[in-house]
Amino acid sequence: MFSKDKNIVVQNDISKSTSIINKTVLAIDLQYLTTPTYPILHQNARFWYILEGRGKFEIQGRKIDIEPGVLIGVLPWQCTEVIEVIEPIKYYVIVYEFDLVNGSMKNSLNVLKENYDVFGNIYSNTFVKCNEIQSEYVESICNNIQFELGLESEKKIVPERPLNNIFLFTLLVDLCIIFYRASQDKKLSDTNDSKRRRTSHKIEIFHYMYFKLNSRITLQDLSDRYYMSRSAISKYIYDSIGISFNELVSIMRMARLLNYIHFSDMTLKELAMLLGYSDASHISKFFHSKFKMNISEYKNAKSEDIKTLRIKEYEKCKNVIMYILDNYYLDLTLDEVAIEHNLSNDDVNNILEYFMEKSYTSFLNYVRIIKASEILLKTDKSVSDIALEVGYNNSRTFNRNFMKTYSLSPTEFRKKTKCQDELL
């Protein structure tokens, strides 16, 4: 695909496949360097953790010293080069799908909606020097990932363990958080200086293009930002990686499109807006021209290999659950919940079975009984009044469901149970 005799080699990922995530959320390898490398433009995000050795490293035109305990964050379409090896370098490389992790950390994992830009922090700082405790933790994370997956270069078949993807994803999030926390120890002047230097460096063009695909980026946009003529930018891209501006945009869009097909349930219309395609039919035609199949056929072909974590679908699930939690006291039917969220009754039940391990009726009763138990312990209200307050039409149904949950009648529960107001 790319010319190898140009200035920069474009690296797909560790295994040089279309997408590293077929069965897992990341990949890991242990690598060694004894000589400098060519400049490499990485399509996938990655972390490098230095175990041994010393040298000098350049990312996006910024030079840093390599030594044990250094954790380096490389984002999609950033360029790296090892420019000097003083002592042989041994390091872990962990490659992951950026869009999946970034979307999850900003949405489903950020339950309190805290204002932390983890990947903006990686962009600004590039690397951190871990202290002793952080180094031990990072090495533990790498060892755990290696134990779960095996090293990519060894190609050993490792038996899949229960909750494999969830465990791996948690380890990756831990690594992102360690980078963020370690970066807070760095001097403000260093951060500001790194931003200033990178903003004007033309190697940044590739990274900038990747994150501006939704705006249908043009050569003129790049010309205005980097103070270069359109012909100079075209020449720089071709001289660097051996393909034209339009070819590069096409490759970037396809890479992100595959990620979202794997890990979201966005419609083609939504993907067109996100990735800068003209409309849904444009995506369909483009995809078919590349893979000789339509997107639904591709999804079906991959369905047995891909364990899908659907970011947008998670938001829909969360909305259904919160709606029930907010309206449990009403005469709330499954039909009403389904209509409210533009879902079928089966969809609602499937959501609750998956996330709460209960059917709609069981979950609604559970919420009502938990709320009723709180009222029983904190007020002197009668059982019949509490039953009506939490959504039951009669005390008999309330008592029956209460017994199922606590194996006690509401009256016995009130006598035998103390409400814990404090956390500990």
QUICORJO-V179889 format. One record per run of one state. SS is the DSSP state (@ for helix, = for strand, . for the rest). FROM is the first residue (numbers start at 1). LEN is the number of residues. If there is no record, write none. Layout:
# QUICORJO-V179889
ss->[SS	SS]
from->[FROM	FROM]
len->[LEN	LEN]
This chain:
# QUICORJO-V179889
ss->[.	=	.	=	.	=	.	=	.	=	.	=	.	=	.	@	.	@	.	=	.	@	.	@	.	@	.	@	.	@	.	@	.	@	.	@	.	@	.	@	.	@	.	@	.	@	.	@	.	@	.	@	.	@	.	@	.]
from->[1	8	12	26	34	39	43	45	60	62	67	70	75	78	97	98	107	118	126	127	130	132	150	164	184	188	200	204	212	213	216	219	227	230	242	245	264	268	276	280	292	295	303	311	328	334	341	345	356	360	379	383	390	395	407	410	417]
len->[7	4	14	8	5	4	2	15	2	5	3	5	3	19	1	9	11	8	1	3	2	18	14	20	4	12	4	8	1	3	3	8	3	12	3	19	4	8	4	12	3	8	8	17	6	7	4	11	4	19	4	7	5	12	3	7	8]
